[in-house]
Amino acid sequence: MNNLQKELINIIKKEDWLMNILKKARDLNLPDWYIGAGAIRNTVWNHLHSKSGIPPIGDIDLIYYDGKDIAGKKEKEAEKILHKSMSLFKWEVVNQATAHRFNKGRAKASSSCNAISHWIETPTCVGVRLEKDDSFTICAPHGLEDLFNLIVRPTTIASQNLLRYNKRIKEKNWIKNWPKLKITSFSTKTT
């Protein structure tokens, strides 16, 4: 485990709300699951901006990978349980074995961590799982450097769709909440 992974775990352990989310997700016994995207990214950004409390989060992304659950039955069941037990948060539970069907241009994933590698910005491409023994599994296919250095840039995969990246940057308006961010913008015009 490298220093940034240790730092990420230390930040998460100090956030009771996030630890409770990880425990609740673990209790669902979904295969190859992670809490990812904004819950992790925004928590780190809050920490690096010396902010306390629950960061602004649109939803809690709980992903898992189950090639046998093509109909999404576990997605619906998990969301129902989570909405009932932790209604403070909006939940989005997605089986990454089928996510390519709903995301135009996205390749079929081979695992949850592989799916995370296809998310649009590098600091968003982080997933965390709390194991039964309370150890952590971290998926960071593009590393943790951009997350901890407050750099926002598209993944290599996402750079093929700069319109989507630029739209997300504009809509999310992250700089308003985290002014130290260094957001890479790209022109989508061709010469």
N, C-alpha and C positions, 0 to 999 in steps of 0.2 A: 504494500500500500504506500503510495507516495504522499508527500506533504500536503498537496492540495486536497487529496481525498480525505486525509485526516482532518484538515481544516473544515471541509464540507460537513463531515460527520459531527464535529464539535459544534458547528453552527446549528445544525439540525437538532442535536440533543438539547440545546438551550431553548428550543421552541416547543413548548408543551402542546400547542395546537397541532403542530406538524407531527410530533411524535404520536399523538392520538390518532391522526389520520393514518399514519403508517401502521399502527397496531390494528386499526379497524380494517384496513386493506388486507393485512396479513391474515386476519381471522376469516376472510372470505375463501381462502384456500384456492385462489385462482392460479393456473399454471403460468410460470414465467411472467410475473407481474412487476410493475414499477409505478411509483408516483413520479410524475415528471412534469416538464415544461414549466409553467408559471409558478407553481407552488414551490419548486426548488429554486428556479432562477430568481424570482422576486424576493425570496427569503434571503438569498445571498446578497443581492443588491441592497436590500434594506440594511443588512448587517454592515456592508461596506460603506453605506451612507450614514451609519450610526443612528438608524431609526429603529424603534422598537414596536412590538405589536405585530398583528397579522398584516402582511403587506397587501396592497391591492391585487386581487386575483379574480379573474373572470369566472374561472371554474377550476375544479380539482380534476386533473387528468390522471385517471387510473387506467393503465393499459395492461393487457395480458396477451398471451399467444396460445391459441388452442385451435389447431387445424380441424378438430372434430366438432367444434361449435360454430359451424358455418351459418346457422340460422340466428346466431346472436342471443340465444336463450340466457346464457350466463351474464351477458351485458345487462339485460333487462332486470334479471334477478338481483344482481349486485347493485345496480342503481337504486332499485326499490329499497333494499336494505340500508344503503348508505343515506339516502334521502330521509328515511325514517329515523335513523339513529344519529345522524349528524346533519340536521337540516339547516344549520348555519351556512353551509357551503352548497354551491351548485356543483353537481358531480357529472362528469362525462367518463363513462366506462366504455372502452373500445377494444374489441378483439383485433389485434394487429394482423391476424391471419386473413382477415377480410377487409381491412382498411383500404387496400388498394382499389377496391370496387367503388369507393365513394370519393376518393381523392384523385382527380384527373391527372394523368401523367405519372402517378406514383407506381413504382415497381412493387411487385409482391414481396413482402418481407419474409425472411426465414426464421425470425425470432423477434421478441420485443426489442432487444437492443439493436438489432438490425433496423427495425422500424424507426427507432429514435434517431438513427443516423440520417434518416431522410427528412427530418423536420427542418424548418426553413432557416433558422438562425443558429449559429454555433452555441451561444450561451443557453439556448432553449433545449439543446440536445443533451439533456442530462436526466437520468432516471435513478431513483433510489428505492431499494427494497429493504425492509426490515425482516430478517430471517427469524426462524423459530427460536434460535438461541440468542436473539437480540443483537447479533452482528449485522452489519450492513453490506449490501451488495450495491455497487455503483456502476451504472452504465454511462459512459461518457465517450462515445465513439470519436468525437472531435477534440477530446481532452477537456480539461477544466481551466486552461489558461485564459481563454477569452472571457469566461464567466467571472473569474477573479480579477482580471485586469479591466473589467467593465467595458469590454469591446463587443460590439454587436456587428456581425457581418454574416452574409449568407453562407450556408454550407456550400461545398463544391457542387453538390447535387442541386441545391436550391438556386445557385447562381444561374442555372439554366432557365429559371423563371424569375427574372428580376422584377417584373411587373408585380408579381405576388409579394415578393420581399418588400418592395417599396410601399405597396399598399398597406402591408402589416405595420411597417415602421410608422407610417402616417396615422393609421387608425389607433395603434397602441399608445402613441404619444408618451413613450416611456421617459423621455427626457424631462418631462414635467415633474415626475415623481423622483427620478434619479438623475439629477443634473450632471453628475460626474461621468455619465456614460459617453463613450466614444462610438458614435453610430456611423458606420460606413454606408454612404449612399452611392447609388450607381445610376448612371443614365441608361435609359432603355432605348434611346434613340440610336439608330444606326446611320452610318455615313454612306 
